[in-house]
């Protein structure tokens, strides 16, 4: 009997130690959950950081975070190639695995990123769409309500096109170098250019994609100059492609005789505006675009508000208005 009692007391001591460890672990986990609730983590998932526009966007988001470190944590990722959709999907999946509270995304593809973002929504993560708007039909099909915080790209492109029209006369020939055909903002900018050109009674002799890239736009512009010696202007859906057009015109000895219109107002184009090598560009305020999305994500986390689109400003930039 005495031997049994000794065994039993040892068992009780062992059980007490196990309960103590479980209690401590419970407190640690509870503390971790409380910390996450008090200070949410926001992931910013962007397109190519090799593009100055998105680098500026990243810098604006980082500066905002530095000023609000007590309010949220920030994770920033970006793909190397504008068309690397698979990698961007992988980034969203990674952020889901890390259990972030919100994802602010500038999608490389307006349709292909919707399914993974819907999975994030289903996992309880707030998703805010910036820069390039998700396709409305795909969102409806997936029953995904994701707010878009960004500019009216069609309106912005029309501003640039309308300014060009003031420099030309009816019937003058122009060409468009489009953004990626799978990107909503690229489609909208093309439509905005077409709206302005129609109003000015100009003639579009070519419209083809440069996939947002300088290196892809330059040979297109070179071919346009050779095929259409009376070409008067090239309208580019972003400034990276405008840089390619300027390089092509320089090689052809056509700088100053063919206008170039851009979109984004990156630093490299600002200098070309001052030099008269680019006629105008459209500023969608890259330094603020991500933080607009971040602030809305934080607001939704706090208020549990239903998602709603928010339009951000676009402004025409010329040598006179810089």
N, C-alpha and C positions, 0 to 999 in steps of 0.2 A: 504493500500500500504506500509506504514511504517513497519507494522508488518511482511509483506512478506519479506522485505529487511533484517530485523534482522535475520529471519530464514535462508535466503539464505547465509548470511555472516557466520553464524554458520556452515552451511553445508560446505562452502568453507574451513573454518578453519579445520574442521574434515577431509576433503578430503586431505588437505595438510599434516596433521599429518600421515595419512595412507600412502601417497606417500613417506614421509620421512622414515617411518619404512621399507617399501619395498626397498627403495634405500639402506638403511644400511644393510639389510639382503642380498641384492644382492652383496654388496661389501664384506661382510663376506664370502659368498659362493665362490665368485671369488677368494678371498685370499686363501681359503682352497684349491681350485683346483690348484692354482698356486704353493702352497706349495707341493702338491702331485707330480706335474710335475717336480719341482726342485729336489725333494728327493723321489725317488720311494721306495716302500715297497716290499721286497722280502720275500716270505714264504719258509722255508725249511721243507719239510714233509718227515720224515724218518721212518724206521722200528723200531724195538724194542730198546728202550734206555737202557734196561736191558742188552743188548749185549754190551760188552766193545768196539767193533768195532764202533758201531753207537754213543756211548758216546764220543769216541775220535773224530768222525766226527763232532759232535755237538760242542765240545770244539774248534776244528779248525775253524769252521764257526763263532763262537762267538768271537774268538780272531781276526779274519779278520775284523769283523764288528767293534770291538773296535778301530781298526786302521783306519777305513773308515766311521766313524759315520756321517761325513758331506756329504757322497755320497749316502747313502741309509739307510733305516730302515730294521730291520730283525725280523721276527717272526719264532720261532722254535717249532715244535710239533713232537711227535713220539709215536707210539703205544706201548703197554706193552707186547703184544704177537706177535711173528713173523708172525703168521697166521691170525691176526685180520684184515682181508681185509676190512670188513664193517666199522670199525672205521677209517681206513685210508681214505676211500672214504668220510666219514663224515668230516674229517679234510680238505680235498680238497674243499668240498662244503662250509665249514665254511670260508675258505680263499677267496673263490669267493664272498661270502656275505659281507666280509670285504673289498672287492674291492682292493685286493693287485695288484701290477703291474706285478709280476712274481712269479711263483711257481717252485721250484727246488725239485724234488721228487725222492726218492729211493723206488720204488713200492714194496709192499709185494707180489704182483701177477703181472706177466708180461702181462696178458690179461685183468683182471677184472678192473684195474685202468685206462685203455685207454678211455672208454666212458666218465667218469667224467672229465678227463683231456682234452678231445675234447670239452666238454662244456665250460671249462675254456678258451680254445683257441677261441671259438666262442664268448666269452664275452670280447675278447680283451686282455686276460692275456697271457704273455709269459710263456711257459712251457719248462723246461729243465729236462731231464731224467738222473739220475746218478745211479751208483752202479749196479742196476739190469735192464737190457735193456728191453724195451717194445717189445712185439711180433710184428714182421714185418707184418705178415698177418693181424692181428687185426688193426694195424695202417693204413694199406692200405684200409681195409674194411670200416673204419671210416673216411677215407680221412683226417687223422691227421698227420701233419708233426711236429714231436717232436724230437729234436736232442738228441743224447746220448753222454754224456761226462763221459767217464770212461775207465777202462782197458779192454784188451782182456783177458777174464777169461779163455778161452781155452788155450791160450798161457801160461798164468801164471800157470795153473794146470800142464801143460806139463813140465814146468821147475822143479816143485817139483817131479813129477813122474820120470823124467829123472835122477835126482840126486839119487833117491831111487834105480833105476836100476843099478847104479854103485856099489851099496852095495850088490846086489843079483846076482844070476846066473840063466840062462835060466831054465824055468820050475818051479821055486819057486812060491809058492802060496801066493796070496795077496787078500785083500778085499777092497771094497770101501764103505764108508758111505757118501751117497749123501745129497745134500741140498734139499730144498722143490721142488717137481716135477713140481710145477706151476711157478717156478722162472727161468728165462732165464739164470741167472748167475750160478745157481745150475746145470742146464743141460750142460752148456758149461764147467764147471769144471769137471764134470763126463767125458765128451768127451776128455778133455785134459789129464786126468789120463789114460783113455783107450788108447789114442795115444801113451803115453810114455810106458805103459805096453806092448803094441803090439811091439813097437820097441825093447824092452828088452826081448821079448819072455817069459814074465812071465805069470802065469795062474791066472785069476780072478775066485775065488771060490764063491764069493757072492758080490752083489751090491744092497744096500737097503737104504732107506731114513731115516735120523735122524732129518729131518725138522729143521735143523740149531741149534738144542738145545742140551746142555750138557746132560740133564736128559734123553733125548730120545736116544742119541747115546750110553750112557753107557751100558744099557742092551743089545743093539745090539752087541756091542763089546764083552761083556761077553759071549753071545751065540756063537759068531764066534770062540772064543778061545776054547770053549768046543767042538764045532762041527768039528773044524779043528786044531787038536793038532800040526800039522806041518806048521801052518800059519806063514808067515815071515813078513808081513807088513799090516797095515791098513792105507788107504789113505782117509783123511777126507776133505770134501768140505769147511769147515771153522774151525777156531781154537776152537770155542766153543765145537764143536763135538770132536775135537782132545783131549780136556780136559776130555771129557767123556770116550774116548778110553783109555787114560792114567790111569784114575781111575779104569777102568775095568781090565787093565793089572796089576795094583798094587794089586788089590784084588785077582787076579789069580796067583800072584807070577811070572808074565811073563815080568815084566819091564826089558828092556835091551835085551831080546831075540826076541821081535817083534817090528819092526820099526813103528813109527807113523809119518805120513806126515799131515801137516795142511795147512791152507790158511787164511791169514789176518795179521799175525804178531802182535797180541795183546800182551800186557805187560806180562800177565800170561804165555803165551807160550814162550816168550823170556827167561824167567827164566828156563823153562823146556828144552829149547835148550841148555843152558849153562850147565845144569845138565845131558844132554845126554838122557833125557826121550822122547824128540821129535827130530826126525832126521832133519827136515827142515820145513819151512813154506814159504808162498809167501806174499810179502808186496805190497799191492796196495795203500799204503799211505793214510790211513783213515783220517789223520789230514789235508790232502789237498784236498780230494775228493769232499767234499761239496763246498769248496771255489772255486774249478775249475768250478763247475756248477754255482755258484753265479756270478763269474766274467764274465762267458759267457752270463748269463741272463742280466747282466747290459750292456754288450757290445751290445746285440741285442736290448735292449731298446733304447740305444743311437744311434746306426747306422741303425736300422731297417733292419739288414742283414737277408737274408734267412737262415733258420736253417740248420746246417750241423754237422755231428758227429765229435767228437774230442776224439782221443785215448790218455789215460793217462798211465803213466809208471807202470810196475810190475817188481818186483825184487825178486830173490831167497834169502832167509835168512837161514843161518846155524849157528852153534856155532862159526864158524870161521869168518863169515861176519857180525855179529851183531855189 
